[in-house]
Each structure stands twice: as structure tokens, then as C-alpha cells.
Amino acid sequence: MSQRTKKVGSTGRFGARYGVSVRRRLGAVEKKQRQKYECPQCSKMSVKRISTGIFKCSSCGYEFASGAYYPTQED
């Protein structure tokens, strides 16, 4: 791909379609779901999303279900 994704990130695949506000909202969600989170068991920043609502710690192997796009806080 060209320079398109440097500024718009993962939403560059949509080009000029769907409107800028929709693409920005989607970009924010995708950026948040792809980052690493803290493991509730070993407290390391190594939890990644495997599938919708399923997360796994690459350090200790702990697998758990939570929010669809990113882990939610459990009280």
C-alpha cells in the first residue's frame, strides 16, 4: 500500500467511502482492540485479543472472556 495508511491507520482500506466520522470511530475501536492489556492473573502487559470476546495472556497462558473488542474491568 501507499502512504495512505500513515495518517488514517487501519481505516485506509475504506478509501473515501462511508464518511469521515464513521471511519474515525471505527479507527478508534480498532486501535483500542489491537493494543496489549494487563493480565488479571500475572499483572503483565501481555494480553491480546484472540477472537470476539476472547483474550489470552502470552506470558502465563491465561485465557478469559470479556468485552467484544477490549477487556472490561471486573469488580
Backbone torsions as a table, in degrees:
resi	resn	phi	psi	omega
1	MET	NA	162.5	-178.9
2	SER	-88.0	-159.3	-177.6
3	GLN	-70.4	-3.1	-174.2
4	ARG	-54.0	-39.6	-173.5
5	THR	-81.3	-8.9	-179.6
6	LYS	-66.2	-38.6	-177.7
7	LYS	-91.7	-41.0	-172.9
8	VAL	-98.8	-8.5	177.1
9	GLY	71.7	-140.6	-174.9
10	SER	-70.3	-15.0	-179.3
11	THR	-82.9	0.6	176.7
12	GLY	-62.5	-21.3	180.0
13	ARG	-67.6	-16.6	-179.6
14	PHE	-89.5	-12.6	-180.0
15	GLY	63.8	-131.9	-178.7
16	ALA	-94.3	9.4	-175.9
17	ARG	-84.3	157.4	169.6
18	TYR	76.1	-6.1	177.5
19	GLY	90.9	146.7	-173.6
20	VAL	-69.2	-36.3	-177.6
21	SER	-68.5	-37.7	178.1
22	VAL	-66.4	-43.2	179.7
23	ARG	-65.3	-37.9	178.3
24	ARG	-65.8	-41.9	179.0
25	ARG	-63.0	-45.0	178.6
26	LEU	-63.7	-40.0	179.1
27	GLY	-61.7	-39.2	179.0
28	ALA	-65.4	-41.8	179.7
29	VAL	-66.8	-44.1	-178.7
30	GLU	-66.4	-37.0	178.0
31	LYS	-65.1	-40.1	-179.3
32	LYS	-70.2	-36.1	-177.4
33	GLN	-76.2	-21.8	-177.4
34	ARG	-91.8	-6.6	-179.9
35	GLN	-82.6	167.6	179.6
36	LYS	-89.9	147.0	-178.8
37	TYR	-123.7	167.8	-178.6
38	GLU	-79.4	134.9	179.1
39	CYS	-74.5	130.9	178.6
40	PRO	-70.8	-15.1	-178.1
41	GLN	-97.7	-48.8	-175.9
42	CYS	-106.5	-3.5	176.6
43	SER	63.1	21.4	175.5
44	LYS	-95.0	152.8	178.4
45	MET	-83.8	72.6	-175.2
46	SER	-142.4	22.6	179.0
47	VAL	-92.9	128.1	177.9
48	LYS	-125.5	154.8	178.7
49	ARG	-79.0	128.6	177.8
50	ILE	-94.2	-48.9	-177.6
51	SER	-148.8	-176.4	-179.6
52	THR	-60.2	111.6	176.7
53	GLY	79.9	4.0	-179.4
54	ILE	-118.3	128.0	-177.1
55	PHE	-127.3	149.1	-178.7
56	LYS	-139.8	137.3	176.1
57	CYS	-85.9	125.0	-179.3
58	SER	-78.1	-12.9	-179.6
59	SER	-85.1	-56.1	-175.3
60	CYS	-103.6	-9.6	178.4
61	GLY	84.1	5.6	-179.1
62	TYR	-67.1	127.4	-179.0
63	GLU	-118.4	134.2	-177.4
64	PHE	-149.8	163.4	177.9
65	ALA	-104.7	144.3	-179.9
66	SER	-155.5	-145.3	-179.9
67	GLY	-63.2	162.8	-175.9
68	ALA	-65.3	-40.2	-173.7
69	TYR	-109.2	-29.5	178.0
70	TYR	-151.7	153.0	-177.2
71	PRO	-64.7	136.3	177.2
72	THR	-97.6	157.1	-179.3
73	GLN	-73.4	132.3	177.0
74	GLU	-101.6	123.7	-179.5
75	ASP	-95.7	NA	NA
